[in-house]
């Protein structure tokens, strides 16, 4: 039931560096869709931070941890007071789903308008 992203000519990506992804033949592709625009793939600072965190704890946010609270406090301190609640999700899809569910709950409507 799951389709390959490029059904007619699928890519087999085997590695990535910076803003590029590479297929099994070494062909380079500019990555414009994988949420790497901020720092790119394999950024040394991100690898270092991720490694440090995984050495300490490698789990998701279903468990309580002080870092979640501290991050939320640092984040909300930069925002207007009305924006004082954080929801941590793992993807844009989850964020969109949560936003839709919150809007439906708040307004009591099920209708959605989307633009292509």
Buried (B, 14 or more C-beta within 10 A) or exposed (E): EEEEEEEEEEBEBEEBEEBBBBBEEEEEEEBEEEEBEEEBBEBEEBEEEEEEEEEEEEEEEEEEEEEEEEEBEEEBEEEEEEEEEEEEEEEEEEEEEEEEEEEEEEEEEEEEEEEE
